[in-house]
Amino acid sequence: MINLALGTTSKQKIGYVKEIICEIELDLIITPIDVSSEVSEQPTTEEETKKGSINRAKNAIKEIKKADWGLGIE
């Protein structure tokens, strides 16, 4: 079983991830966690949005020690 550290606690974003995982039939355990994106609260550029997503993924996997993968959504 793969453990996914998900760098968000947004119910809407968690729902989207679960929907995709179900659709492509992956067997994952999702652990959502509130982590910093290290960018502005409302990113205004594509570059900032991308950086925020990467930072959330990195920070999530640092916090969830049992995680195999990290995923950030900005």
SEMAR-213915 format. One record per residue (C-alpha): residue in three letters; y, x, z. Coordinates in steps of 0.25 Angstrom, whole numbers, padded with zeros to 4 digits, always signed. Example, Ala and Ser with C-alpha at 12.3 -4.5 7.8 and 13.67 -1.06 7.14 Angstrom:
<rs>
ALA-0018+0049+0031 SER-0004+0055+0029 
</rs>
This chain:
<rs>
MET+0000+0000+0000 ILE+0014+0005-0004 ASN+0025+0004+0006 LEU+0039+0002+0000 ALA+0051+0004+0008 LEU+0062-0005+0003 GLY+0076-0001+0006 THR+0082-0015+0008 THR+0080-0027+0018 SER+0086-0037+0008 LYS+0077-0049+0007 GLN+0081-0051-0007 LYS+0078-0036-0012 ILE+0065-0036-0004 GLY+0061-0049-0011 TYR+0064-0043-0024 VAL+0055-0031-0021 LYS+0044-0039-0016 GLU+0044-0048-0029 ILE+0044-0035-0038 ILE+0032-0029-0030 CYS+0024-0042-0031 GLU+0027-0044-0045 ILE+0022-0030-0049 GLU+0011-0031-0038 LEU+0013-0019-0030 ASP+0007-0018-0016 LEU+0019-0014-0007 ILE+0023-0015+0007 ILE+0038-0017+0007 THR+0046-0012+0019 PRO+0061-0016+0018 ILE+0071-0007+0026 ASP+0086-0008+0027 VAL+0091+0006+0022 SER+0104+0012+0017 SER+0107+0013+0002 GLU+0118+0023+0005 VAL+0127+0017-0005 SER+0138+0006-0004 GLU+0133-0007+0001 GLN+0136-0013-0013 PRO+0133-0003-0023 THR+0142-0004-0035 THR+0136+0006-0045 GLU+0122+0007-0051 GLU+0122+0022-0046 GLU+0125+0017-0031 THR+0114+0006-0032 LYS+0104+0016-0037 LYS+0107+0026-0026 GLY+0107+0014-0015 SER+0093+0010-0020 ILE+0088+0024-0020 ASN+0094+0027-0006 ARG+0088+0014-0001 ALA+0074+0018-0006 LYS+0075+0032+0000 ASN+0080+0026+0014 ALA+0069+0016+0014 ILE+0058+0025+0012 LYS+0064+0035+0023 GLU+0064+0023+0033 ILE+0050+0017+0029 LYS+0041+0029+0032 LYS+0028+0022+0027 ALA+0035+0019+0013 ASP+0029+0024+0000 TRP+0041+0019-0008 GLY+0056+0016-0006 LEU+0063+0006-0013 GLY+0078+0003-0013 ILE+0086-0008-0018 GLU+0101-0008-0019 
</rs>
